[in-house]
Amino acid sequence: MRNLVVNVRYAIRVLARAPGFTVVAVLALAIGVGANTAVFSLVHAVLLRPLPYGEPRRLVLVTEGPGTGNVSPPEYLDWRGADGPFSSLAAYTPVSHTLSGVGDPERIVGLRATSQLFGVLGVPPHLGSPPGEESDLAGGPREVALSAELWRTRFGSDPTIVGRTLVLDGEPFTIRAVMPAGFSFPADGESLFWMSMGFTQTEQVARGAHFLTTIGRLRPGVSIEAAGDAMTALSERLRSLHPQSNANASATVTPLVDAVVGEARHTLRLLWGAVGFVLLIACANVANMQLARTAERRREIAVRMALGAGARRIVPQLITENLLLAFLGGLAGLGVAWIGVRLLTFANPGGIARFQAVGLSPVAFLFTLGISGLAGLVFGLVPALSLRRTDVQSTLRSADRSSTGGKLDEWYRTGLVVAEVALAVVLVTGAGLLIQSLRNLVTTDPGFDPDRVLTMTVELPRTAYPGAAERSAYFGQALERVAASPGVEAAGAISFLPMAFQGGSVGITAEGSDPPADGEASAVVFRVITPGYFRAMGIPILNGRAFDSRDHANAPAAIVNVAMAEARWPGQSPIGRRLKLGSPESSAAWMSVVGVVANVRQFRMREAPRPEVYVPVSQPHAAWLSPGSFVVRVSGEPLSAAPSVRAAIRSVDPNLPVSNIRRMADVVGTSTAELRFYSVLLSLLSGTALTLAGVGIYGVMAYGVNRRGREIGLRMAVGASRAAIVRMIMRQGVSLALAGLALGLGGALALTRYLTAQLYGIGASDGTTFALAATVLLGTAVAACVIPAERAASADPMRALRSE
């Protein structure tokens, strides 16, 4: 213990005698350690923390493909009734309803879920009990469970809330339970209530209505693979029983955590690797500075060894110095990490599950402590080994008070710089690929014109607007008043806004069309719209006409997109063809196709358009799905028109809340927000790596110029010109950069293929991006060599001659 105290005191004195070195080293380490800790906080919150449910490893998502993965009510009931691999199975679909009767009416989001949901998740209510199975079917009790947040904000945490009535869209629901504080499902934490499913008679037989997400809890001892095999066998049995609706259906079982995290798992791992590269570069920089100081301290070490200090005394002292430096870097890194986490949460792109939980936790502090100690060992190893090779006699005989340490130390220094450049090349190349992908994505045509379009949500309660006639009348009157508002050029409404909802598909039967081939989706995207929707959104009608007064209850009509026409009637005009919802045996009315519109990217910008069917709100068979989003094209800034548009809508029915007011351009922006987030983050990391690599090149070249000052002076004394000296120094620096560039480009070719899932419109080995990365690195190397080269060219030949 006494030796440790002595070593720490001595290390403090050594670092204090070199404040410039200490500050630069601590700053480099702070950047590397802080960036790692900030990204680790993100990775821990999203990937490493277990899901906050009972035995989360047994939770799985069960999807049906091909298509959106959503399941129809009859299929869910078939799965639940089978002797399958699940101890319990639940289904849900997102909903939003107007809460009234307690304070001002408010539109809130929640889930319509089966009674097994909380049992599957393994989370008992805080108050009350879960809904019973009788609430799953038509005619059952209308029950609801509240989130702790809704219970607190609307009911003041009233402990007698169970059994009271909650009014949603004008319908009474009995409050059956209150969930614990901190409980959220899905993982985004937005759901404020969970209402009973109450499948209608129509839904219970609608095999073409795919709108349910299904999760299950595996029986004890059942693996994911075994569950998948069992569901495949069950899908085959259902295909034989329902050949029309289930012709291509197949079930897939996925761990729930994988489904929650999704594509973010792969990308976050890549980002963690990227910040690891930054830390390695920072360590290489500090190691290089330590090697330079080693040359200056070699005589000091030799004197101490000559006085009797052996390796057992010298090496612990050097390790203590390095660990103290690492501790200081880690301490400063916590400050960098705190700033980094704040910036990450501020830049939350949405779409990344559990992102809201990102923060500097005790686990992050432990990670910082561990990574700092590891960094100290990494950058201190080479200098310590170098000092152990000190030849006491020759060093003491040397007239110079410092020593270069020989060729081996020089190889260490240049090798570290080459490694820094190589790592920086990989990061710069990856960032370039993501930036190119982002540029391709934002310039992709979504199929509509989002500029100058205002959107807002108004959903009609079925108690006040039970059928298509009432809904059609409301939208006709509301849109007429909106169209008369100042600055409005066109107005319409749709059931699900593009880019804002990932579902809404149904099975259809197309007259004169062959059934979908194996592996192709039988369901199509289904949207209910008002006649002015296409004009308001700027969606071109390519063939036929838009909806108008000719499309009424006795003349069912539909409009399809190009993808639908090509999939069901290839090489033919779909105008006049007929289609209907469900299987050929269903009682749904046949609809005549009256128009073909351009493809619209309904779900994500990077996702190819799917077959779509649009029907007008006036038709009875569309009454189960009402438009909920107004779209208004205005002549100026959309949000400036929001007050007048909102007032026009509320003038029709002031009891309906108008919510979610935003620009359509912002809705589209959310589809690219995640890629933009990753691009910016990787660009910052690559910029940091590039700067550190440039500093490393500068440090090596500056040290070399100082060490070779006598040689350079002699060269100039015998006739070497300033230009020749500059070329010599620049050539040496660029040679290091070229060596690192060669290694880095090879590494980038091997590693950027892991970015493929995030790339759009560009390959992982894009030659232009690689060339740009190489150019940037070479430019950085040249810039880093300029000052050392100028300093070398300014050497005094007479001083060199006098020293000889």
N, C-alpha and C positions, 0 to 999 in steps of 0.2 A: 504493500500500500504506500509505503514511504517513497519507493522508487517511482510509483505512478504520479504522486504529487510533484516530485522533483521533475519528472519528464514533462508534466503539464506546464509547470512554471517556465521551464526552459523553452518549451514550444511557444508559449505566449511571447517570450522575449524575442525569439527568432522571427516570428511573424510580425511583431511590432517593429523590428529593425528594417523590415521590407514592406512598408505600407502599400506601395504601388502594386507589388506582386500580390499581396493579401487581398486588396480590394478587387483587383481584376479576377483573381481566382474565385473568390467568394461570389462575385457577380455571375461568372460563367456557370458555377455550380448551382446558384440560385435559379437561374433560368432553366437548366436541365432538370433539377429536382422538382422545382415548382410546376413546370409543365407536366412532368410525369405524375405528380400528385393530383393535379387538377383533372387530368384525363382519367387517372385511376378512380377518382371520386365519381366520374361519369360512368365508367365501366362497372364499378361496384354497385351503383344504384340501379343500373339497367340490367346488367348481366349476372352479377355474382350473388346478389341478395336473393334468397329463396322467395317464392311467391308467398304472400301473407295469408295462406290458407292452410287447413289441416292436411298433413302429409302431402305436400304439393307434388312430390315425384309421381304420385299415382293419378294425377289429373291430366286428362288428355283432351284434345280438340278432335272431334269427329266430323269430317267434311265429306261432301259428295262431289264427284267430278265426272266428266269435265264441266267447266263453267265457273261460277263464282265460289263454289264450295258450300253454298247455303243448302239447306234441306227443307223439303216440304213437310207440312204437318202429318200427312199419312205415313210418310217414311219414318219420321221421328217416332210416331206411335208404334209402327212396326218394329223398329229397333228396340224401343223400350219394352215391348211385350215379348221379345225373343229372349231365350236363355243365352245371352251373350257374355262377353268377357267383362261386363261392367257391373259393379255392385249397385250403381245408380247412374241415371242419365238425365240430363236436363237440357232444355232448349230455351232460347230467348231471342228477342229482336228489339232493337232500339226504338223508342217512341218519345214523343214530346207532347205534353198536354198543358192546358191552361188550369192552373191552380186558383181556385176562387173560394170565397167564404171565410178566409183568414187573411185580412189585410187586402192590399191592392191585388187585382188579378195579375198573375205572372206566368209566363211560359217557362216550364221546367222540363228537363230531360230526364229520362229514366229507362227502365227496361220493362217490357212485357215478357214475363218469364213463367216457366212451369214451376209447380210446387216443389220439385226436387232440387232447385238451384242451390239453396243454402246447405242442404244435406250433401250434395256433390262437393261443394267447396269446403265442407267441414267447419263451418263458422256458425255457431248458434246465435240467435238474436240476443240483444242486450235486454230487451223487454218483449214479452209476449212469446209467440211460437210461430213457426213457419206456416204458410197457407197449406190447407189440406188438398189431397189429390182431386177432390170433387170440384175444385176451382179451376181445373185445367180444361174442362169441357163446357160446352154450351149449357146454359141454365144453372151453372154452379154459382157459388157465392162470389161476389166481386170484392176481392181483398187486396190490400196493399201493405208493403213493408216500407218504412221510412228510413232514410239515412240519418245518422246522428246530426249531420249539419242541418238538414231540413227540420228535424225535431227541435233543434236548438233555436234556429232563427225564426221559425214560424209558430212554434208552440211553447217556446220558453222552457224547453226541457221538462215539460209537464209529465210527471211519473204516472199519471192516470190516463195517458193518451190512448192506450190499447182499448179497442172497442168503440172508439169514437168514429165519426164519419169524415172522410176527406173527399172533396168534390174536384174531380178532374174532368175537364171538358163538359161540365154540367152534369156528369154522372156521379152518383154517390158510391164510394168505396169504403169498406170497413177497414180501419187500421188494425192490422193483425199483429204487427211486430215493429220494433225499432232495432236497427242493427248497431253494433258497437262502434264507438269512435275509432276512426282510422280505417274502417272497413271500406273497401271500394271494389266494385266489379261492374264493368270491365276495369282493366288496370289504369285507365286514364283518369279515374276518380271523378268523373263528371256526373254520374248517375245519382239522382237525389231520391229516387223511389224505385220500387220493384213491384209491379202490379201483376195480378193473376193473369194467366194466359187466356183462359176462357175461349178456347177454339170454337168458332161458329160451326154450324152444320156444314156450311159450304167449305170452310177451310179443312174440315176433317176428311174430305174426299178430294181435295184439290191437289192432286199429285204434281201438277205443273207449277204450283205457287211456291217457289223456292225463296223463302225469306227468313228462315230460322238458322241461327248458329247453335251448334250442339256441342256440349262438353260432357265428359263422363269421368267417373272414378273407377279405375281398374280394380278388379277383385284382387285380394292379397295373393301374391305369387305369380300373377299374370304379367308377362312382359309386353312391351310395345309391339314386338314382332308377332307374338301370339295373338294379341288383340287385333292386329291388322289382318292376319290370316282368317280369324273368325269373322270379321266384318266383310272380308272378300267373299267368303262362303255364303254369308247372309245376303249380300248383294246379288249373287248368282241366283239364289232362291227367289228373291223379289223380282228379278228380271223374267224368270219363267212365269211368275204369277201376273206380272203387269208388263207385258212385252212392249206396249206402246210408250208408256211414260218412263219406264226404267230401262229402255233399250240399251243405252250406253252408260248407265249409272254405275259407279263404283265408289266404295267407301274407303277413306284413308284415315288412319289414326296417327296423330302427331302429339308429342308432349306439349302440354299447355304452355310451359315456359318458352318453348321454341316458337309457338304461335304468337305469344304476346310480344316477344322481342323481335321476331321476324328478321328482315334483312339487316336490322341494326346490329345484330350479333357479329356478323362478318365484318361490317365496316368499323365497328368500335374496336375490334381486335386489331384491325389494320392501323387505326389511329394510335392504339397503345404501342404497337410496334414502331410507329413513326416517332412518338415522343421518346421511346427507348433509344432510337437512333440519335435524337438530339442530345440525350444524356451522355451517350458514348462519345459524341463529338466534343461535348463540354469536358468530359474526363480526359480526352486526348489532348485538348488544349491545356488543361491544368498540368497533365503529365509532361507536356513539352516545356511549360514554364518551369516545372520542377527540375527537369533535366538541365535547363540553362542555369538554374541556381545551384545544381549539383556541381557543375564545373567550377563555379565560384567558391563553393564550400569544400572542395576536395582537399585543399591544403589544411583547412580547419579540422576536417575529419582525420587527416593523416597525423596532425599534431596530437589529437586526442588518443588515437591508437598508439602513437609512440609513447605516450605517457601511461599506457597500460589499459586503456578502455578497449575491451574486446568486442566481438560482433554481438555478444549477448547484451551488451550495454548500448551499442550504437544503434542496432536495428530496432529495438523497442522505442528508442527515442525518436527515430525517423517515423515509425508507425504512429506514435502519439501525435507528432506534428501533422501528419496527413489526416488522422482522424479528427483532430481539432479543426483543421481547415474544412473537412467535410461537414462537421457539426455546424460550423458557422454558415457554410453554404446551405445546409438543410434548414437552419433557422431562418435565413433570408428566403429560402425556397418556400417556406410556409406562407410568407407574405405574398410571394408571387402566386402561390396556389390559391390563396384567398381571393386575390384579384381575378385569377383565371376562372374560378368557380362562379364568381359573380358575373363575369362576362358570358360564361356558358349559359347560365340560367337566364340572363337577359336576352341572349340570342336564341332561346328555345325555339326550334323550328316547328314544333308540333309534329305529331305523327310518330314520335319515339316514345314508346311506352315507358312509364315510371320515370320520365325525365324530371318530373316535379320533385322527386326525392333526392336529387343531386345536392350534395353539401359536404362540407369538411367534417366528417365523422371521426370518432376515435380510431376506427380502422384506417382512415386516411392518415392520421397522425402516426400510427404504428408503421404504415407503409413508408412515410417520409423518413422516419427514423432508420428503418431497414435499408432503404435505397441510398440514404446518405452514407451509412457505414460501408455499404458495398462500393459506393463511388470512391470513398477514401481509400479502400484497398486497391481498387482498379488503377487510380491515377498515381498511387504511391508505390506500387510494386516495382515498376521499372526504375525510378530513381533510387530506391532502396537497393536493388540488385546492382545498380551502377556503382554506388558508393562502397558496396562490399568488395568490389574489385580494386579498390584503391591500393596502389603500391606505395607503401609508406616511404621507403628510401628514395625512390625516384621523385616522388612528389615533393619531399622536403628539400632535395637537392635542386629542384627547379627554381630558377631565379624569379619566374613569374609567380605572382601570388594566386593565380588561378590556373586551372588546367582544362583543356577541352574534353578530357575523358576519352579521347581516342576515337577511332573510326566506328566502333560499335555504338557508342552514344549517338554519333551522327546518323547512323543507320536507324536507330530508334526514333530520333526526331523526324527524319524524313518519312519513315514508315508510318508514324502517327498522322502526319499531315496527309499523306496519300489516303489513309483510311478515312480521315475526316472528309476529304473531297469525294471519295467514293460514296459514303453514306449520304452526303448532301445531294449528290447526283440522283440517287434513288428517290429522295424526298421531292426534289424539284420536278423530276419526271412525273411522279405520281400526282403532284399538285397540278401540273400542266394538263394531264389527261382529264382530271376532274373538271378543271376550268373549261376545257374544250367541250366536255360533255354538257356542262351547264349552259354554255353558249348555244350548243345544238338544241338543247331542250327548250330554252326560252324562245328560240326562233321557230319552233315547231308550230304548225297551224293547229289549233285545238278544234277547228271545225266551226267556230263561231267568233264573233268580234266582241271581246270583253270591254273594249274602251267605251267610256261614257255610259256604262250600264250600271244601274243601281239595283240591288236585290234586298229583299226583306221577307221575313217569314210570317205567315198568318195561316193557322190551321183551324179548320172548321169543326166544332164539336158535333158529333152525330146526333146528339139529342135535339139540337136546333136545326141541323141540316142533314136529315137522315138519308135522302136520296139524291140521285143525279139531277133531278129537276130543281130542287132547292139549291144545290151547290152551283149548278150552272147559272141560275138566276143571280145568286150572290156575286159570282165572278163577273158576270155581264155588267151588273150595276157598278161594282167597284172599279173595274177596268175602264168603264166609260168615264167615271169621275176622275180617275188618275190621268186618263188621256187629255182631259180638259185642264189639267194643272199646268202652270207656267213652265215652259222649257221642255215639256215631254214630247218626244217624237213618236214613240211606240211603246206599248205595254202588253204584257202577257203574264201567264203563270204556268208552273209546271210542278208535278208531284215531287220530283227529286232534282235539285239543282246539279248541273254538271260539276264534277270535282268535289262535291260536298257529301256524297253518299256512295258506299261501295256495294250496294245491293240493288234490289228491285228487278229481279228477273222472273220470268214465267215460262212455262212450257207452252208451245203453240203447235197448231196443225196448219200447214200451208197447203192449199189446194194445188194439185198439179206438181208437187215437189216430192222428190225422193226423200226418205228419212235420212237424218244425218248419219254419216259414216261412223264406224267405231272410232272412239277417241275424240269425236266432235261433240260440242255441247248441243243438247236438244232445246235448252232454254234460251230465251233471248231477253235483252234489256227491254223493260216495259215502262213507258212513261205516259201519264195523263196530262194533257196540256189544254190551254185555251187557244182560240183561233189566232190571236196576235202574237203567240210565243215566238215563232220562227223569225218574224220581222224584228221583234224587239231584241232578239239575240244575234241577229245578223247571220242566220243559218240559211244558206241559199237553197231554194227549191229547184232541183235539177230536172225534174220531170213531173208532169201532172200539175196539181194545184195544192194550195193550202186549205185547211178546214174553213168552212163558212156555214151559212144558214142551211145549206142543202144536207148537212150531216147532222141528222136529228135521231131521235129514239127509234124511228121506224126505218131509218136508212143508215145502219151502222157503217162506219168508215174507219180507215186506218191509213197512216203514212209510215213508210219504212225508209231506212237509210240505205246507202249504197251497199254496205257490207251485207245487209239482210237480203237485198235483191240478188246479189251475186251468190250468196250461199244457198238460197232456196229456189231461185229461178235463173240459173246461170245462162247468159246469152239471150235472155228473153226480157221483154218489158213486163214489169210487175203490175202496171196499171190495169185495173179491172180484175186482177186475181183476187182470190178470197183467202182469208185465214181466220182462225178462231183460237181462243184461249183453251188450253188443255188438250186432251187426246181426241181422236176422231169421234169417240163415243160420247164426249161431253155434251152437255146441253147448252153450252155457250153459243151465242149468236155468231153467225158468219159475218165478217167485216170485209168490205171491198177496199182494195188498195186504191187510193185516189192521188197519191203523190210519192215522190222519192226525193229525199233531202240528202245533203252532204253528210259524211260521217262526222260524228262528234266524239271527242275523247271524254267519255262520261266519268271515268274513274280517276285516272292519273295521266299526266302528260306523256310519260314514258310507255304507257300501255296502249297497244294498238286498238282501234275502234272495234267494237263488237256489233253483231246484228241487233238492230233496235226496231221497236214498234211503238208508234205514237198513236194515241186515240184521243178524241175530244172529250171534255168533261161532260158534255151534254148527253152522253150515251149511258143507259142504265147499267150495262155490264161493267162499266168503269166506276160505279158508285163506291166500291169498296176501297178505291184509292183516289184520294182527292188531291188536287194541286195544293201545295203548301208554301211555295216560294213565288213571290211576285218578281218579275224582271222588267225594269223600266229603262228605256233608252232616252237619254236627255241630251240637250244641246250643249251643255257645259259640264262643270264639275259635278259628278253624281251626288256626292254627299251634300252639296249645297241645295239640291232639290229634295233632300230627304224629308224636311219638315212638311212641305206642301203635299208630297206624295203620301206621307203617313197620315196627314189630316184627311186627305181624300178617302183613304181606305177606312179610317175609323168613322167617317161620317156615315158609312153604310151600316156598321154594327159596332158601336162604341164599346161593347163588352168583349170584343176580341182584341187581345194584346198583339201589337206589332213588334216583332223582335228581330234580332240578328241582322240589323241594318248594316250593309257593307257594300263596297264596290265589287263588281264581278271580277275586275282585274286583280283584286286582293284574293278572291277565292281561287283564281288560277294560280296566283303566286304561292299559295299554300302547297300546291302540287310539286313545286320545285324547291320549296323551302329547305327540305332535308338535304338535298344535293348541294344547295347553296351553302348550308351550314358546314357540311363536310369539306366543301371546296375552300371556304374561307379558313377553316381551322387548319387544314393541311397546308394551305398557302402560308399561313403564319408560321407553322412549324418549319416548313421548307425555307422560308425567309430567315428564320432564326438560325437554322443549320447552315445556310449559305453565309450568313454574317460570321458565325463561329469558324467556319472553314476559312473564310478570308482572313480572319484574325490569326488563325493558325499559320497560314502561309506567310502572312506579314511577320509573325513572331520568328519563324524559322529563318526567313531571309534577313531580318534585322539582326538576329543573333549571329548569323553567318558573316554579315558585313562587319560587325564589331570584332568578331574573332579573326577575320582576315584583313583587318585594317592595314597591318604592316605589309602584307603581300600586295594589296591593291595599290598602296602608295608606291611600292617598288615598281610595279607594272607601269604606273604613270610616269615614274622617274625615268624609265628606259624607253618611253615614247608612246605608251598606250594612250589613246585619246579618250575623252569623256564619253563619247558615243560608244566606243568599244567596251568600256567598263559597264555602261548602262545595258548594252546588249548582253554581256556576260551574266549580269545579275538577273535580267529579265528572262534569259534563256533557262537559267537554273530554276526559277520559280515556275515558269510555264511548263517545264519538264515534269515537275512534281504534279502540277494540275493535270497534265495529260495522262500520267500514270494512274492517278486517282480517277480520271474520267473514264479510262478504259475499263477499270474494275467496276466503276459505278454503273456504266451502261450495261455491262454484263449482268450485274445484280438487278438492275431495273428490268431487263428483259425477263429475268426469272421471277421477279416479285410482283410486277404490275399486273400479271395475269390474275392475281387475286382481287384486283379491282374490277374485274369484268362485270360483276353484278351491278356496280354503280355507274358503269359507263353507258353512254347513249350516243349512237351515231359515230362512234370512233372505236378503233381497235386498241387492245392493250399494248400493241407494239407499233403504234403510229409513228412513222418516221419523222414527220414534221415536229412532233412534240419532243422526240428524242434529240433532234437537231437543235431545237430552241433551248433545251436544257443544257446541252453541251456548250452552246454559245454563251449562255448566262454564266456558267461556271468558268469558262475561259476568260470572260470579261472580268469576273470577280478576281481571278488569279492575277490578271494583268494589273488591275487597280491596286491589289495588295502589294505588288512588287515595285510600284512606282517610287514610293518614298525611300525604301532601302536602296534602290538603284540610284536615285538622286544623291542620297547620302554617300554612297560609295564613290560616285563620280566627283564628289566634293572633297575627297581625301587630299591631304597635304603631302606631296612627294618629299619635301625637305624634312618633314618630321620623321618619315619612314627611314630616310637616309641617316639622320642623326641617331636614330635608335640602333642602326646597324653599327 
